[in-house]
């Protein structure tokens, strides 16, 4: 997984990240957006565009937000 969308996106869903993604790897879930790690090319455009600072590179993801990596994996395993 490259980038992870975390709790600041929940119920915010500004979608700026979707607009800048060159490979359309971001999908809308029930309460937040998710990044498909199998499609993401690690360009970082989503992280820079996020108005609420919800997106982290996986290696920079704080321990207390790691649950959102699992949430994304679960989202894409069901879609």
One Martini backbone bead per residue (centre of mass of N, CA, C, O) as a GRO file, in nm:
protein
   79
    1UNK     BB    1   0.098   0.035   0.020
    2UNK     BB    2   0.104   0.379  -0.011
    3UNK     BB    3  -0.165   0.531   0.052
    4UNK     BB    4  -0.361   0.682   0.327
    5UNK     BB    5  -0.683   0.724   0.446
    6UNK     BB    6  -0.816   0.899   0.714
    7UNK     BB    7  -1.017   1.039   0.965
    8UNK     BB    8  -1.042   1.331   0.832
    9UNK     BB    9  -1.245   1.213   0.602
   10UNK     BB   10  -1.471   1.161   0.772
   11UNK     BB   11  -1.751   1.310   0.638
   12UNK     BB   12  -1.604   1.500   0.430
   13UNK     BB   13  -1.531   1.443   0.129
   14UNK     BB   14  -1.390   1.657  -0.084
   15UNK     BB   15  -1.226   1.519  -0.351
   16UNK     BB   16  -0.946   1.632  -0.440
   17UNK     BB   17  -0.797   1.362  -0.482
   18UNK     BB   18  -0.962   1.258  -0.721
   19UNK     BB   19  -0.898   1.493  -0.924
   20UNK     BB   20  -0.562   1.425  -0.922
   21UNK     BB   21  -0.578   1.135  -1.010
   22UNK     BB   22  -0.422   0.960  -1.281
   23UNK     BB   23  -0.553   0.642  -1.198
   24UNK     BB   24  -0.815   0.601  -1.038
   25UNK     BB   25  -0.762   0.491  -0.705
   26UNK     BB   26  -1.022   0.643  -0.591
   27UNK     BB   27  -1.281   0.563  -0.357
   28UNK     BB   28  -1.609   0.566  -0.246
   29UNK     BB   29  -1.735   0.540   0.059
   30UNK     BB   30  -1.952   0.572   0.307
   31UNK     BB   31  -1.732   0.774   0.495
   32UNK     BB   32  -1.493   0.744   0.275
   33UNK     BB   33  -1.196   0.733   0.122
   34UNK     BB   34  -1.003   0.516  -0.106
   35UNK     BB   35  -0.694   0.345  -0.171
   36UNK     BB   36  -0.559   0.162  -0.434
   37UNK     BB   37  -0.261  -0.006  -0.416
   38UNK     BB   38  -0.269  -0.161  -0.701
   39UNK     BB   39  -0.288   0.131  -0.864
   40UNK     BB   40  -0.099   0.302  -0.735
   41UNK     BB   41   0.195   0.535  -0.818
   42UNK     BB   42   0.314   0.734  -0.596
   43UNK     BB   43   0.281   1.059  -0.659
   44UNK     BB   44   0.122   1.251  -0.421
   45UNK     BB   45  -0.125   1.426  -0.508
   46UNK     BB   46  -0.328   1.363  -0.281
   47UNK     BB   47  -0.174   1.470  -0.039
   48UNK     BB   48  -0.149   1.769  -0.146
   49UNK     BB   49  -0.479   1.808  -0.194
   50UNK     BB   50  -0.558   1.770   0.093
   51UNK     BB   51  -0.747   1.982   0.309
   52UNK     BB   52  -0.722   1.776   0.591
   53UNK     BB   53  -0.476   1.572   0.620
   54UNK     BB   54  -0.556   1.243   0.555
   55UNK     BB   55  -0.282   1.179   0.398
   56UNK     BB   56  -0.054   0.896   0.392
   57UNK     BB   57   0.226   0.751   0.391
   58UNK     BB   58   0.274   0.447   0.502
   59UNK     BB   59   0.555   0.508   0.654
   60UNK     BB   60   0.403   0.778   0.801
   61UNK     BB   61   0.204   0.624   0.963
   62UNK     BB   62   0.055   0.636   1.238
   63UNK     BB   63  -0.019   0.399   1.460
   64UNK     BB   64  -0.321   0.510   1.528
   65UNK     BB   65  -0.385   0.484   1.187
   66UNK     BB   66  -0.361   0.178   1.082
   67UNK     BB   67  -0.664   0.103   1.055
   68UNK     BB   68  -0.694   0.241   0.765
   69UNK     BB   69  -0.545   0.025   0.609
   70UNK     BB   70  -0.741  -0.205   0.675
   71UNK     BB   71  -0.996  -0.067   0.568
   72UNK     BB   72  -0.902  -0.058   0.272
   73UNK     BB   73  -0.858  -0.358   0.230
   74UNK     BB   74  -1.151  -0.434   0.290
   75UNK     BB   75  -1.289  -0.267   0.076
   76UNK     BB   76  -1.137  -0.408  -0.175
   77UNK     BB   77  -1.230  -0.705  -0.103
   78UNK     BB   78  -1.552  -0.611  -0.155
   79UNK     BB   79  -1.496  -0.484  -0.479
   0.00000   0.00000   0.00000
